Amino acid sequence: MSQTTFSATPIAALPPDDSSRLLTGPFLILNISALFSAISFSSMLPLTALLVTNQTGGGDVAVGFAIGVFAITAIAARPLIGRLGDERGRRFLIVLGGFTTAATFFAHIWADTYVMILAMRMLTGAFQGMFFVGSAAMVSDLAPEHRRGEAVSWFSVFLYFGMGLGPGLGTITQEWGETSFALGGYDTAFALAGVLMMLSAVIGGFLPKDSPSAMGQHFTQGGDGQLNGAAGAGAWGLQVRLAQAARPLVFQLVAKEGSAVQPPAAPHVHAPPSTGNAGRVFYRPALWPGTILAMGIIIIPALYGYLPKLAEENSLGWLGPVFFVYSMLVLVLRIIGRKLPDKLGTKRTATLALVGAAAGMVVIGTFVSVPGLYIGVVILALGGSLLYPALMVAAIEGVPPNERARAMSTFTMFFELSAGIGGPILGVTAAVVGATAGAFYAAAACSLFGIVLLGIWQRGVAPVVR
C-alpha cells in the first residue's frame, strides 16, 4: 500500500510571516468548544451503563450493545459527513453537530426502556460524528504543517481534560438529582449534558467560516505548476479571512503586535494534485491508521462502560477521582510529549501506546481494588496518551485541504467502530468468563492485536510513514 505525498497548504493557515504560530485565536476557540463537548459526551457514558443495569435490569451483554449500538448510525453517516465538511465547511459540522447532539441528550429524559435507550444512542452516533469530524479536520487546517502532531496533541489535551471531568460530573449530578431536583437523578444529568453540548455549539459558532470546496475550485494549475491570477488571489483571500476572522475575539492575545496581512502581488502556491480518494465511500489512506486506532481504544468502552459496573459489584466507591486522575495524566503527558509523534514517528509511538493500553487493562482486571484501579489507569495513561495524535498525523499525511474532512471522517469513524465492535466483544467475553473483569482482558487482547496490525501496515508504507 502506498500513499501519495505532497505539501498541502492548510485551509485556515496563517499568512507566511506567522506560518509557525500554533496558538492562534481560532485554534483556542476550537479547543474550548471541544472541551465542553467532551465534558458533555463523557458524562453520558457511565450514566448509560448504570441506566441499563439499574433501570432495565440488563447484564454485561446488554451494557455492551447499548455502548456500541451508536456505531451503526455513526458509520453509516460518515461518508455524508465527510462530504458535507469538505463542501459546506468544518464550522458547519461543528455547529450543526453540536446542536443536534444536544437535542438527543435532552431526549434521553424520555428513554425509560432498553429499546428507547438504544434508539437515543443511535441518534447520538450520527449527530456527534458531525461535531467530531468537523473539529478534527479544522485542527489539521489550522496547524502549520510541520507542527501538526503537536496541534493534535493540544487538541487531545482539551478532549481528555473534558473526559476527566465528565464522568464524575455526570454521576454527581445523577446522585444529587435523585433527592434535590424534580426531574430525578438520570434526567437531571441528561439535561445538564444537553446544556453543555449546546454551549459547545455556541462557542463553535465563533469559529471562522471556512469553505474547503471553494478553495479546491480556486486551484487551477498553470503550465509552471503555480496558481494563476484570480485563482491564486482567491485561495490567498480565503486563508487571510480565516486567519483574521477571530482576531476581534482572542486572536489579539496571541498574534504579533502590529502585524499587517497583505496578499502578495503574485502568489506562488502549488496546487495539490488529486489523490483519487475523494470519490470513494471511505478515504482509503485513513483506513489502516483508523483500524489500529480502533484496536487501541477499545479500552474506552471498558474504562467508561464496564468500570462503573465493576466498581458497583465490588463496592469500590465513587469513580470520579479515578477518571480524573487518568485524564489529567493523559493531559500532562500530552503537553510534555506533544512533539513526540513528530520526532519518534508513527510506529514507535503507537507501539508504546498499545503496549501500555494492554498492560493497564490487565492490571485493572486482575487487581480489582481501589489501589489496582489507580495503578491500572496510571499505566494506561503512560502508554496510551500518544496513540491518537500519532495515528491522526499518519491519516492526514499528504492529504490536500479540500479532501481533509473526508480523511478525518474515515479516520474518526473508527472511534465509533471501536465502541460498536468493542462493546459487544467486551460484554460477550465478560458473560463467557462469568465476571465483568473479563471485559478488561478482552480489551487488552485487542490492543495487542493492534500491534500486529501496525507491523503489517508499516511493512507496506514504511517509505511514507516513519
C-alpha positions, -999 to 999 in steps of 0.1 A, spaced: 0 0 0 14 34 -9 3 69 -4 10 100 -24 30 125 -5 29 163 -12 28 196 6 -8 207 13 -14 243 24 -38 243 54 -71 259 47 -71 281 78 -33 287 77 -19 320 89 -1 343 65 35 334 57 50 356 84 30 337 110 34 303 94 50 287 126 24 301 150 1 275 165 -18 291 194 -40 313 173 -74 327 182 -94 302 160 -73 273 175 -81 284 210 -118 288 202 -119 253 186 -103 237 216 -126 253 241 -156 242 221 -142 206 221 -136 208 258 -173 214 266 -183 187 240 -160 162 257 -174 170 292 -209 166 279 -203 134 259 -182 116 286 -208 125 313 -232 102 294 -210 71 293 -212 59 329 -249 70 330 -257 48 301 -241 17 317 -258 23 350 -291 31 335 -292 -2 316 -281 -21 347 -303 -4 373 -334 7 354 -338 -21 328 -321 -50 346 -296 -56 318 -264 -75 323 -229 -73 307 -241 -81 272 -269 -56 273 -245 -29 285 -221 -38 257 -247 -34 230 -260 -2 245 -225 13 244 -218 0 209 -250 5 190 -244 41 183 -217 30 159 -243 18 134 -256 52 125 -222 69 131 -205 47 105 -234 49 81 -234 87 82 -196 91 78 -194 94 40 -221 121 41 -205 139 70 -171 140 52 -186 153 20 -205 180 40 -173 190 58 -154 195 25 -183 212 7 -200 233 35 -171 237 58 -159 225 92 -177 251 112 -210 240 97 -204 204 110 -193 217 144 -224 239 150 -250 216 135 -235 185 151 -233 202 185 -270 214 185 -284 181 172 -263 160 197 -276 183 225 -312 175 213 -306 138 216 -292 142 251 -323 161 262 -344 133 246 -327 108 269 -351 121 295 -378 100 279 -356 69 274 -373 47 300 -369 13 283 -340 -6 268 -353 -1 233 -356 37 238 -320 38 252 -308 20 220 -327 45 198 -312 75 216 -277 60 213 -281 55 176 -292 91 171 -262 103 192 -239 84 169 -250 102 138 -250 137 153 -220 135 175 -200 123 145 -206 156 127 -191 176 156 -160 154 159 -152 152 122 -155 190 119 -133 196 149 -106 171 139 -105 184 103 -102 220 114 -74 212 138 -53 200 109 -63 230 88 -53 255 115 -19 239 123 14 247 105 22 215 86 54 208 105 36 212 138 5 191 130 14 164 155 18 190 182 -15 206 173 -33 172 175 -17 167 209 -30 200 222 -65 192 208 -65 159 226 -54 176 258 -87 196 258 -106 164 249 -91 144 278 -95 172 303 -132 171 294 -132 133 295 -117 136 330 -144 160 343 -174 145 326 -179 111 343 -176 125 378 -199 154 369 -225 131 354 -226 107 384 -226 136 409 -254 153 391 -273 120 389 -270 114 427 -279 150 435 -309 149 412 -323 119 429 -332 139 460 -329 175 451 -345 181 417 -379 174 402 -366 156 371 -349 129 391 -313 117 390 -307 104 355 -329 130 338 -312 159 356 -278 146 344 -291 142 308 -304 177 308 -270 190 321 -252 171 293 -276 187 267 -269 222 281 -231 217 279 -233 204 244 -254 234 233 -227 256 249 -201 238 228 -221 245 196 -225 282 205 -187 286 211 -181 268 178 -202 295 160 -174 320 167 -150 300 146 -141 315 112 -163 304 83 -144 281 60 -151 269 25 -129 240 16 -147 233 -17 -143 269 -28 -106 266 -21 -104 235 -41 -121 251 -71 -96 280 -70 -67 257 -75 -63 259 -113 -28 249 -122 -8 267 -148 19 253 -170 46 261 -144 27 243 -117 17 276 -99 -16 292 -93 -29 315 -120 -40 351 -113 -75 353 -98 -73 317 -86 -43 324 -65 -58 356 -51 -90 337 -43 -71 310 -24 -50 335 -6 -80 356 3 -97 326 19 -67 320 41 -65 356 51 -102 357 60 -99 326 81 -68 339 99 -84 373 106 -119 362 115 -113 355 152 -89 385 157 -116 406 174 -122 378 199 -90 364 212 -65 364 184 -50 397 195 -39 379 227 -16 356 208 -8 373 175 22 395 168 18 432 176 13 454 147 14 427 121 -5 435 89 -17 410 64 -13 419 28 -18 395 -1 12 391 -23 11 406 -57 17 373 -74 11 343 -51 31 313 -58 12 283 -43 15 248 -57 -19 232 -64 -23 199 -46 -27 170 -70 -58 149 -69 -53 117 -48 -82 98 -64 -97 91 -30 -123 119 -27 -149 100 -46 -147 68 -26 -172 59 2 -143 58 27 -110 76 24 -85 48 17 -53 62 32 -70 67 66 -82 30 68 -50 15 83 -44 42 109 -81 40 118 -81 3 122 -51 3 145 -67 31 165 -99 11 169 -79 -18 185 -61 5 209 -92 25 221 -114 -4 229 -101 4 264 -125 34 263 -158 14 265 -140 -9 290 -130 21 312 -161 42 309 -187 15 304 -176 -15 324 -155 1 352 -186 16 368 -203 -18 368 -171 -35 382 -168 -9 409 -205 -13 419 -202 -51 421 -171 -49 443 -182 -19 464 -152 2 453 -170 35 458 -172 66 436 -151 65 405 -149 102 398 -114 106 412 -102 76 392 -114 90 359 -100 124 368 -65 110 376 -65 91 343 -75 121 322 -52 145 340 -22 122 335 -30 119 298 -33 157 296 0 163 313 18 136 293 4 150 260 16 185 269 51 172 278 53 149 249 33 169 223 63 168 199 70 131 202 47 119 174 66 142 150 100 131 164 96 94 171 73 87 142 41 66 140 55 31 145 74 37 178 48 60 193 19 37 185 37 6 197 44 21 231 8 33 234 -6 -1 226 16 -19 250 6 5 278 -31 1 269 -28 -37 272 -8 -37 304 -32 -12 321 -63 -33 312 -47 -64 326 -38 -47 359 -74 -34 363 -90 -68 355 -66 -87 378 -63 -64 408 -99 -55 415 -93 -30 443 -90 8 447 -52 7 445 -54 -17 415 -77 8 397 -52 37 402 -22 17 392 -40 5 361 -51 39 349 -16 53 355 -2 26 332 -30 33 307 -21 70 307 16 64 303 11 41 274 -20 54 256 -15 92 258 0 95 223 -18 68 203 -44 92 188 -20 120 179 4 97 162 -22 79 141 -41 110 132 -10 126 118 -4 95 97 -40 95 85 -38 131 71 -2 129 58 -2 141 22 -40 148 21 -49 181 3 -70 206 22 -102 201 2 -102 164 10 -92 166 46 -126 164 61 -132 132 42 -100 117 55 -109 128 91 -144 114 86 -130 80 78 -103 81 105 -126 92 133 -152 67 122 -131 41 139 -138 57 173 -174 46 168 -164 13 152 -142 6 182 -172 11 205 -195 -7 181 -174 -39 179 -157 -34 213 -189 -31 234 -203 -65 223 -169 -82 224 -163 -69 260 -199 -79 270 -198 -114 255 -164 -121 269 -175 -110 304 -205 -132 301 -185 -162 289 -159 -157 317 -186 -152 342 -172 -120 356 -171 -83 345 -133 -84 348 -133 -105 316 -141 -73 296 -107 -58 306 -88 -89 294 -107 -87 261 -96 -51 257 -60 -60 264 -61 -87 237 -75 -62 212 -46 -37 220 -20 -65 214 -37 -74 181 -33 -37 172 5 -41 174 3 -70 149 -17 -48 125 7 -19 130 36 -42 119 17 -54 88 8 -18 78 43 -5 84 58 -31 61 36 -17 33 41 21 39 75 23 56 88 48 29 59 71 36 52 69 73 81 68 97 
